[in-house]
Amino acid sequence: MSDGPGSHDAAQAALGNQPSTEEIVRAVVEAMRAETFTSLPVIVTKKSDDGHTISVKAAVKIPQRQDDNTVTYVELPEFTDIPINFSGGGQITHTFPTAVGDEGWIDFSTRGHGFWRQNGGVQQPQDGEVNGLASGRFRPGARSDPNKLKGVSTTSAQTRTDDKQSLHDVSATAVTAIREGAAHQVNGMAVQTEIGGSKHHVDAQTIQQAATKFLHNCGLG
């Protein structure tokens, strides 16, 4: 049976509506990219019990395409038993406490690192997963603008509480330690201690009461 009139044109039109090979490949790549996670801002949901692992939730929702082709934004499940990444080296490590509500960052390994986490050394990947959500590591310290740290020193390195009631300040001219109204500073000329209205000054030649404040490089006075 021969095709009816116009059937060839209809077939050509149908073929014209099919996506090209390039469009198909592009769609596949975009779908893979949408499912690939490298890092995300997160919020602590449970304080660490041992200082080694923590539970966090993603602070960014993920787009999810529905059957009707609309997009909704959903929260990822909570990340649990996530190792905490403290900065360190040379057998010296800088640790931090954690609290519920703290902001931070989670990084996802390009290969499963479960065997390395358990055994150290050089290991094979735990599985074939790439940038899997189970491979995250938490980095404390990231902050959104509403929670940005106030009174940041631009001339020294500091370890401090957010309210600056406890502070250790290292600059090119001095090392200063502060706790509420008490302070101790070592600089190139002297060692000075202050608590309340009492001040003590020791240099190469004298030990004396000092009359002026010395917290000149900590942004406190």
Rosetta blueprint (number, residue, H / E / L):
1 M L
2 S L
3 D L
4 G L
5 P L
6 G L
7 S H
8 H H
9 D H
10 A H
11 A H
12 Q H
13 A H
14 A H
15 L H
16 G H
17 N L
18 Q L
19 P L
20 S L
21 T H
22 E H
23 E H
24 I H
25 V H
26 R H
27 A H
28 V H
29 V H
30 E H
31 A H
32 M H
33 R H
34 A H
35 E L
36 T L
37 F L
38 T L
39 S E
40 L E
41 P E
42 V E
43 I E
44 V E
45 T E
46 K E
47 K L
48 S L
49 D L
50 D L
51 G L
52 H L
53 T E
54 I E
55 S E
56 V E
57 K E
58 A E
59 A L
60 V L
61 K L
62 I E
63 P E
64 Q E
65 R E
66 Q L
67 D L
68 D L
69 N L
70 T L
71 V E
72 T E
73 Y E
74 V E
75 E L
76 L L
77 P L
78 E L
79 F E
80 T E
81 D E
82 I E
83 P E
84 I E
85 N L
86 F L
87 S E
88 G E
89 G E
90 G L
91 Q L
92 I E
93 T E
94 H E
95 T L
96 F L
97 P L
98 T L
99 A L
100 V L
101 G L
102 D L
103 E E
104 G E
105 W E
106 I E
107 D E
108 F E
109 S L
110 T L
111 R L
112 G L
113 H L
114 G H
115 F H
116 W H
117 R H
118 Q H
119 N H
120 G L
121 G L
122 V L
123 Q L
124 Q L
125 P L
126 Q L
127 D L
128 G L
129 E L
130 V L
131 N L
132 G L
133 L H
134 A H
135 S H
136 G E
137 R E
138 F E
139 R E
140 P E
141 G L
142 A L
143 R L
144 S L
145 D H
146 P H
147 N H
148 K L
149 L L
150 K L
151 G L
152 V L
153 S L
154 T L
155 T L
156 S L
157 A E
158 Q E
159 T E
160 R E
161 T L
162 D L
163 D L
164 K L
165 Q L
166 S E
167 L E
168 H E
169 D E
170 V E
171 S L
172 A L
173 T L
174 A E
175 V E
176 T E
177 A E
178 I E
179 R E
180 E L
181 G L
182 A E
183 A E
184 H E
185 Q E
186 V E
187 N E
188 G L
189 M L
190 A E
191 V E
192 Q E
193 T E
194 E E
195 I E
196 G L
197 G L
198 S E
199 K E
200 H E
201 H E
202 V E
203 D E
204 A L
205 Q L
206 T L
207 I E
208 Q E
209 Q E
210 A L
211 A L
212 T L
213 K L
214 F L
215 L L
216 H L
217 N L
218 C L
219 G L
220 L L
221 G L
